[in-house]
Amino acid sequence: MQQIRMLAKDNAYLSIKERVISGELAPDQVLTEDFLTNLLKISRTPLREGIQRLEFEEFIYRQPNGRFRVSSISKEHAIEVYQMRGLMEGFIVRNATIKATSEDIKQLESIIEKTRLSVLNNDPESIVVYGNEFHNLLYKISDLQTPTKFLSMLNDHSLRYRMLISKTGVWYPNTVEEHQTVVDYMKQRNFEAAEMTIKLHIEKSLNSLLKKFDQIKIQKKD
């Protein structure tokens, strides 16, 4: 019974977070327990536990009247998230470069190829998905548990911005080339160049996002 409850709580957390990241649950949208229990087909107790976790991770917030809303988006928040990502991901990539095996490199290049095809097919959302997969694999290769936990949460917030901005079209076409450059330096075990390249990649990605930020169309559902 306890295991079933844990699964229900985790499912509530993941299902709501996925909908927030994808934009299905829009920024500032009001969230009621009735709405969420009907949406997820789940009881209130595991729902509340999942909501607590999402509130801690700042994907939703509680208003003074006790009602919940999906967290807002802003240029200021995007800058904060991306700048923190740049600092931490540089450290991650430095370690991943030292530890990467030939099989790790093959997996990274396989993801890059999928991203390349998505660019050719003009599929912005797939580009974002594969880009996220690439970064997550770098975290795994680094084998650094503590920074990876924190960075994974940051990257989920970053992914939310990328998914929303992808609805405006292909917003950052240089992903493939820059990811490949990182991998090329990893092959050479040039951890300093790999670290510098990933930091620059994240900075350029942020700048591109900010240029298109005002094109994000949000349908608020109150």
Secondary structure per residue as TSV (DSSP state, phi and psi in degrees):
chain	resnum	aa	ss	phi	psi
A	1	M	-	360.0	-43.3
A	2	Q	H	-61.3	-39.8
A	3	Q	H	-65.3	-39.5
A	4	I	H	-63.0	-40.8
A	5	R	H	-65.1	-40.6
A	6	M	H	-61.8	-42.8
A	7	L	H	-63.3	-41.8
A	8	A	H	-64.2	-41.5
A	9	K	H	-63.5	-45.5
A	10	D	H	-64.9	-40.3
A	11	N	H	-64.3	-39.5
A	12	A	H	-62.3	-47.0
A	13	Y	H	-58.7	-50.7
A	14	L	H	-67.7	-40.4
A	15	S	H	-65.3	-42.6
A	16	I	H	-68.3	-44.0
A	17	K	H	-61.8	-42.7
A	18	E	H	-60.2	-38.8
A	19	R	H	-71.5	-33.2
A	20	V	H	-68.1	-46.0
A	21	I	H	-62.9	-41.5
A	22	S	H	-74.1	-18.7
A	23	G	T	94.1	-2.5
A	24	E	S	-59.9	-40.3
A	25	L	S	-97.3	109.7
A	26	A	-	-77.3	154.0
A	27	P	T	-52.7	133.7
A	28	D	T	72.9	5.5
A	29	Q	-	-67.5	136.0
A	30	V	E	-71.0	137.0
A	31	L	E	-121.1	117.7
A	32	T	-	-107.2	156.5
A	33	E	H	-61.7	-39.6
A	34	D	H	-60.6	-45.4
A	35	F	H	-61.0	-46.0
A	36	L	H	-72.5	-37.7
A	37	T	H	-65.4	-37.0
A	38	N	H	-70.4	-39.2
A	39	L	H	-65.7	-44.2
A	40	L	H	-97.1	-8.6
A	41	K	T	55.8	56.4
A	42	I	-	-140.9	155.1
A	43	S	-	-79.2	168.5
A	44	R	H	-71.4	-34.6
A	45	T	H	-63.2	-54.5
A	46	P	H	-65.2	-29.6
A	47	L	H	-61.7	-46.3
A	48	R	H	-63.1	-37.5
A	49	E	H	-67.0	-40.0
A	50	G	H	-65.2	-39.1
A	51	I	H	-63.3	-39.8
A	52	Q	H	-57.8	-42.1
A	53	R	H	-66.7	-41.4
A	54	L	H	-67.4	-33.3
A	55	E	H	-67.2	-41.4
A	56	F	H	-61.6	-38.7
A	57	E	T	-84.6	0.1
A	58	E	T	67.6	30.6
A	59	F	S	-87.5	-24.4
A	60	I	E	-134.7	163.8
A	61	Y	E	-143.2	154.2
A	62	R	E	-95.5	131.0
A	63	Q	-	-82.2	164.1
A	64	P	T	-56.1	-29.0
A	65	N	T	-82.4	2.5
A	66	G	S	92.9	-11.5
A	67	R	-	-79.4	153.8
A	68	F	E	-102.4	150.1
A	69	R	E	-133.7	154.4
A	70	V	E	-67.5	140.0
A	71	S	-	-61.6	146.6
A	72	S	-	-70.6	167.4
A	73	I	-	-118.8	152.5
A	74	S	-	-159.1	158.4
A	75	K	H	-61.8	-38.7
A	76	E	H	-62.9	-42.3
A	77	H	H	-67.6	-41.1
A	78	A	H	-60.0	-43.1
A	79	I	H	-61.3	-45.1
A	80	E	H	-59.8	-46.8
A	81	V	H	-63.0	-48.0
A	82	Y	H	-68.3	-37.9
A	83	Q	H	-66.6	-39.9
A	84	M	H	-65.9	-39.8
A	85	R	H	-59.5	-44.4
A	86	G	H	-58.9	-44.6
A	87	L	H	-63.1	-47.4
A	88	M	H	-77.1	-36.9
A	89	E	H	-71.4	-28.9
A	90	G	H	-58.9	-44.2
A	91	F	H	-64.1	-41.2
A	92	I	H	-61.5	-47.6
A	93	V	H	-67.8	-36.3
A	94	R	H	-55.9	-46.6
A	95	N	H	-72.5	-36.8
A	96	A	H	-63.4	-36.2
A	97	T	H	-63.6	-38.3
A	98	I	H	-70.5	-36.1
A	99	K	H	-98.2	-13.4
A	100	A	-	-61.4	135.7
A	101	T	-	-95.1	171.5
A	102	S	H	-62.9	-33.7
A	103	E	H	-68.0	-38.6
A	104	D	H	-59.8	-44.0
A	105	I	H	-62.1	-41.7
A	106	K	H	-60.6	-42.7
A	107	Q	H	-65.3	-41.6
A	108	L	H	-62.2	-42.9
A	109	E	H	-70.9	-28.6
A	110	S	H	-65.6	-41.3
A	111	I	H	-65.8	-40.9
A	112	I	H	-60.1	-40.9
A	113	E	H	-64.6	-39.7
A	114	K	H	-63.7	-38.4
A	115	T	H	-64.2	-41.9
A	116	R	H	-59.1	-43.8
A	117	L	H	-65.1	-36.7
A	118	S	H	-65.5	-36.6
A	119	V	H	-64.4	-45.3
A	120	L	H	-61.8	-34.4
A	121	N	T	-87.3	3.4
A	122	N	T	52.7	51.4
A	123	D	-	-114.3	84.4
A	124	P	H	-58.4	-41.0
A	125	E	H	-67.6	-37.6
A	126	S	H	-66.4	-35.7
A	127	I	H	-59.4	-43.8
A	128	V	H	-64.8	-44.4
A	129	V	H	-61.0	-47.2
A	130	Y	H	-70.3	-33.5
A	131	G	H	-62.0	-42.5
A	132	N	H	-64.5	-39.1
A	133	E	H	-62.3	-39.1
A	134	F	H	-61.3	-49.1
A	135	H	H	-65.8	-40.0
A	136	N	H	-63.3	-35.4
A	137	L	H	-68.3	-36.9
A	138	L	H	-59.5	-41.3
A	139	Y	H	-61.0	-44.0
A	140	K	H	-63.6	-43.8
A	141	I	H	-62.9	-35.9
A	142	S	H	-63.2	-29.0
A	143	D	T	58.3	36.5
A	144	L	-	-110.0	100.8
A	145	Q	H	-69.1	-46.8
A	146	T	H	-66.3	-53.5
A	147	P	H	-64.9	-30.6
A	148	T	H	-65.7	-38.4
A	149	K	H	-60.9	-47.7
A	150	F	H	-68.4	-40.7
A	151	L	H	-67.7	-33.7
A	152	S	H	-61.7	-40.0
A	153	M	H	-66.7	-43.9
A	154	L	H	-59.0	-42.0
A	155	N	H	-67.6	-31.3
A	156	D	H	-64.5	-39.8
A	157	H	H	-66.4	-40.8
A	158	S	H	-62.6	-41.4
A	159	L	H	-61.9	-36.8
A	160	R	H	-59.0	-46.0
A	161	Y	H	-63.4	-41.6
A	162	R	H	-66.5	-38.0
A	163	M	H	-67.5	-41.4
A	164	L	H	-65.3	-43.3
A	165	I	H	-72.2	-26.4
A	166	S	H	-64.9	-21.6
A	167	K	T	-69.5	-11.9
A	168	T	T	-89.2	-5.6
A	169	G	S	120.9	-172.1
A	170	V	-	-71.7	106.8
A	171	W	-	-97.1	-16.2
A	172	Y	-	-143.6	89.7
A	173	P	T	-75.4	-7.9
A	174	N	T	-91.2	6.0
A	175	T	H	-54.9	-47.8
A	176	V	H	-59.5	-51.5
A	177	E	H	-63.3	-40.5
A	178	E	H	-72.7	-37.2
A	179	H	H	-64.3	-40.0
A	180	Q	H	-65.1	-37.4
A	181	T	H	-62.7	-41.0
A	182	V	H	-58.6	-47.0
A	183	V	H	-65.7	-38.5
A	184	D	H	-59.7	-42.0
A	185	Y	H	-68.7	-33.6
A	186	M	H	-63.9	-39.3
A	187	K	H	-60.2	-35.2
A	188	Q	T	-83.7	-3.3
A	189	R	T	60.3	28.8
A	190	N	-	-91.4	80.6
A	191	F	H	-67.9	-29.8
A	192	E	H	-67.4	-44.0
A	193	A	H	-68.8	-38.7
A	194	A	H	-62.6	-43.1
A	195	E	H	-62.9	-46.5
A	196	M	H	-62.4	-40.2
A	197	T	H	-66.6	-42.2
A	198	I	H	-68.7	-36.6
A	199	K	H	-63.6	-43.5
A	200	L	H	-66.6	-38.4
A	201	H	H	-60.0	-45.4
A	202	I	H	-67.3	-38.2
A	203	E	H	-63.9	-44.6
A	204	K	H	-66.0	-38.9
A	205	S	H	-61.5	-42.7
A	206	L	H	-61.9	-46.5
A	207	N	H	-60.0	-39.7
A	208	S	H	-66.8	-40.7
A	209	L	H	-61.7	-44.1
A	210	L	H	-64.3	-34.5
A	211	K	H	-65.0	-31.0
A	212	K	H	-102.3	1.4
A	213	F	G	-55.3	-42.8
A	214	D	G	-70.3	-8.6
A	215	Q	G	-86.9	-8.4
A	216	I	-	-63.1	125.9
A	217	K	-	-104.9	123.0
A	218	I	-	-117.8	126.0
A	219	Q	-	-100.7	102.0
A	220	K	-	-77.2	139.4
A	221	K	-	-123.4	97.2
A	222	D	-	-98.1	360.0
